[in-house]
Amino acid sequence: MPNDITFFARFETDILAGRKTITIRDETESHFRPGQRLRTGRYEDNAYFCTLEVISITPVTLNELNDEHARQENMTLAGLRQVISEIYPGLDKLYVIAFKKIS
């Protein structure tokens, strides 16, 4: 069964422990809806590791990212901006997908 969303393996432990409660994605992954349950896997090998429920999807720009976003990502604001810039170089229009682990 294919996964609905994937995360880099380095984020799996934080997601499972409830320390990472948002993900920031580009427009190609902005179609999720609140209440939707997502089969979640690792990007590197597509292995399933949990099911997440979408709480909200909120548009955001790189400059609008703040300490609260960083806390929800379980990293510093500088670290968050760095990671986003590496994953989406030159992209400013992003989406915050808030979620909770349900299984």
PyMOL commands that set and color helices and strands:
alter all, ss='L'
color gray80, all
select helices_A, chain A and resi 9-16+27-29+62-64+67-73+77-87
alter helices_A, ss='H'
color red, helices_A
select strands_A, chain A and resi 5-7+22-25+37-42+48-61+93-101
alter strands_A, ss='S'
color yellow, strands_A
deselect
rebuild
show_as cartoon
